[in-house]
Every structure is written in structure tokens, then in C-alpha cells.
């Protein structure tokens, strides 16, 4: 019998996993705070859209996203995830 390795990549949290009605977004470096309607995001991107993809989409054009040395210094985050016991990856959830 062959052994099957478990996927070693973290399972990202999707819009489907988040049950709140409002997705809060903030970036400390850019001093940005906004709230987005979850239903609108699901209609626009689909329920399987991950928060990692959403972060990247919202941060397009930010010079901190990809700096000259290739390091992602963007500080965009979703406080609503931690408030609801979620994180970027499902494996980090308690």
C-alpha cells in the first residue's frame, strides 16, 4: 500500500469561510482603513477567492507590495479575520 503525503501547503481562508457581512481592511503603513461588503466581493470574485488574493488585488499599485529588493513590505491586513477566529490560512486557526 502506498503512502499518500499530506499537502504541505497551507489551506488559505476564502470568502466562503468568512461569515461576517463586512470585510474590514487596514494598512498601517499607508494609513488606509475601509470596510467592504462581503456579498459584493463574493459576486465580483466568487466564494472561493482567498483573502491572500484579495489582499494582493486591493494592494495593486502600492509601492510597498513589491519593493526594489523583491520583498513584500505591504502591511495590508484583515482585522475581521482575527475578530472571527480566522487567519490567512485555516491551519493557523485555533
N, C-alpha and C positions, 0 to 999 in steps of 0.2 A: 504494500500500500504506500503510495507516495504521500509525502507531507506537503501541505499547502502553506506557504508563508502568508502571514497576515500582511495586508497592505501597510507599509511603514509610513506612508504619508498621512498627515493629519486630515481628518474629515472636516472641511470648513463649514461654518454655520451659514445657513441660507436664509433668505427671506421667509421661506416656509417654516423654519424652526422658530422664528421670532413671532410671537403672538400679539405684541403690542400694536396699537393703532398708529403710533407716531415713532419714527426713527429719528433719534437725536444725533446730530453730528457736530463735532467740535475739533478745532485745530488751535492749539495753544500758540504755536509759532506764528500763525497768520492772524490770530485773534478773530477766528470765524466761529460762529455758532448758528446753527439752523435746525429746524425740525421739518422732516419730510413725511408725507402721508404714506403709510405702508401699502395701502391698496393701490395707490397710483404707481408706486415703484413696482409692484407685482404686475400690474397691467403693462407697464413700459418694458420691464426686463424679464419678467417671468419669476415664478416662485422658487426656481432652482438657482437663481442668481445669488452668488455668495457675497458676504459682507466684504471679503477681500476684493472682489471685482467691483463692488460698489465704491469702496474706498479709492480704488485706482481711477474709476470713472469720475468721481467727484473732484479728484485732485489733479486732473489733467490740466496742464498749463502752469502748475506750481513749480517754481524753480527748485524747490526742496525735494520734489518727488524723485528726480534723478539728478544728482549733482555732478559736477565735473569729474569727480573721482569714482562715479558709478554707484555710490552708496545712497540708499533711500533714507532721507532725513525728514520725510514728511511726518508730521505728528497728528494727522487726521485720525480720529478715533470715534467710537460709538458708545457714549455713556449708557445708552439704553440697554446695551447688551449686559453689562455688569449689573445694572439695576434689576434685570430679569434673570440673573443667574446664568447667563450665557457668556461665551467668549468667541473670538475669531474661529477657534477650532472646537469641535464638540468634545474632543478628548480632554481639553482643559477644564471642562465644566465639572463642578463637584458632584 
